[in-house]
Amino acid sequence: MGERLKDVRTVVISQDPPDKNKGVVAKQKLSFPIYADPDLEAAKAFGLVFQVDDTTRERYKQYGIDLVALYGRDTPLMPTPAVFILNAEGKVAFSYVNPDYRVRLAPEVIKAVLDHGL
């Protein structure tokens, strides 16, 4: 990916608790940490929280996932998946937000943004 990547830091924020995130880091052999945001404070600050509608909530339950019980909130809230790339001054140089968690940003796009220069 070139010399530019020496200065790149990956930061992942998840609503899952720290012990679950540590398990994911170990299992996937990630070279970066996953930070816990169980109360969605960071996600709320970024404007990335939405309330899960009843239909979707029931669909999750069919897969054995009870969002209310899992996260301990009366209202099932979820963070919207997002990618932010900051420049050296800490300003957002690139962002990608897609409410459909199944649609992820291709690594090639991130590489192109980094190669282009910030």
C-alpha positions as CSV (number, residue, x, y, z in Angstrom):
1,M,0.0,0.0,0.0
2,G,3.0,2.3,-0.1
3,E,5.0,4.4,2.3
4,R,2.1,6.7,3.2
5,L,0.5,4.0,5.4
6,K,3.3,4.3,8.0
7,D,1.3,7.2,9.6
8,V,-2.1,5.6,9.4
9,R,-3.8,4.5,12.6
10,T,-7.0,2.4,12.6
11,V,-9.6,3.0,15.3
12,V,-12.7,0.9,15.6
13,I,-15.5,1.7,17.9
14,S,-18.2,-0.9,18.7
15,Q,-21.2,-0.8,21.0
16,D,-20.2,-4.3,22.2
17,P,-18.6,-4.5,25.7
18,P,-14.8,-4.5,26.1
19,D,-14.5,-8.3,26.8
20,K,-16.4,-9.2,23.7
21,N,-14.2,-6.8,21.6
22,K,-11.0,-8.3,23.1
23,G,-12.3,-11.7,21.9
24,V,-12.9,-10.4,18.4
25,V,-9.4,-8.9,18.3
26,A,-7.8,-12.1,19.4
27,K,-10.0,-14.4,17.2
28,Q,-9.5,-12.3,14.1
29,K,-5.8,-11.6,14.9
30,L,-6.4,-7.9,14.5
31,S,-3.4,-5.5,14.8
32,F,-5.6,-2.7,16.2
33,P,-7.9,-2.4,19.2
34,I,-11.6,-2.2,19.2
35,Y,-12.9,0.5,21.6
36,A,-16.1,-0.1,23.4
37,D,-19.0,2.4,23.2
38,P,-21.8,0.4,25.0
39,D,-23.8,3.6,25.8
40,L,-23.4,4.8,22.3
41,E,-22.0,8.1,23.5
42,A,-19.4,8.4,20.7
43,A,-22.0,7.2,18.1
44,K,-24.5,9.8,19.3
45,A,-21.8,12.5,19.2
46,F,-21.2,11.6,15.5
47,G,-24.9,11.6,14.8
48,L,-24.8,7.9,14.0
49,V,-27.5,6.3,16.2
50,F,-30.9,5.2,15.1
51,Q,-33.8,3.4,16.7
52,V,-34.5,-0.1,15.4
53,D,-38.1,-0.4,14.2
54,D,-40.4,-3.1,15.5
55,T,-40.3,-5.2,12.3
56,T,-36.5,-5.2,12.2
57,R,-36.4,-6.0,16.0
58,E,-38.6,-9.0,15.5
59,R,-36.5,-10.1,12.5
60,Y,-33.4,-10.0,14.8
61,K,-35.3,-12.1,17.4
62,Q,-35.9,-14.8,14.7
63,Y,-32.1,-15.1,14.5
64,G,-31.9,-15.4,18.3
65,I,-30.8,-11.7,18.8
66,D,-32.8,-9.7,21.3
67,L,-31.4,-6.2,21.0
68,V,-33.1,-4.9,24.2
69,A,-31.7,-7.8,26.3
70,L,-28.3,-7.8,24.6
71,Y,-27.6,-4.1,25.2
72,G,-29.7,-3.5,28.3
73,R,-31.7,-0.6,26.8
74,D,-35.5,-0.4,26.8
75,T,-35.3,1.1,23.3
76,P,-33.3,-0.8,20.7
77,L,-30.7,1.6,19.4
78,M,-28.0,0.8,17.0
79,P,-25.0,2.7,15.5
80,T,-24.9,3.3,11.8
81,P,-21.7,1.8,10.3
82,A,-19.3,4.6,9.2
83,V,-15.7,5.2,8.1
84,F,-13.9,8.5,8.7
85,I,-10.5,9.3,7.5
86,L,-8.8,12.3,9.2
87,N,-6.0,14.3,7.9
88,A,-2.9,15.3,9.9
89,E,-4.7,18.3,11.4
90,G,-7.5,15.9,12.7
91,K,-10.1,17.2,10.3
92,V,-12.4,14.8,8.4
93,A,-11.0,14.4,4.9
94,F,-13.2,11.5,3.9
95,S,-16.4,10.0,5.3
96,Y,-18.6,7.1,4.4
97,V,-21.9,6.4,6.2
98,N,-24.4,3.7,5.1
99,P,-27.3,2.6,7.2
100,D,-27.3,-0.8,5.5
101,Y,-24.7,-2.6,7.6
102,R,-24.4,-5.2,4.8
103,V,-22.9,-2.7,2.4
104,R,-19.3,-2.1,3.5
105,L,-16.7,0.3,2.0
106,A,-14.3,-1.6,-0.2
107,P,-10.7,-1.6,1.0
108,E,-9.7,-0.4,-2.4
109,V,-11.6,2.8,-1.9
110,I,-9.9,3.4,1.4
111,K,-6.5,2.7,-0.2
112,A,-7.3,5.1,-3.0
113,V,-8.2,7.9,-0.6
114,L,-5.0,7.3,1.4
115,D,-2.9,7.1,-1.8
116,H,-4.5,10.3,-3.1
117,G,-3.2,12.3,-0.1
118,L,-5.1,14.1,2.6
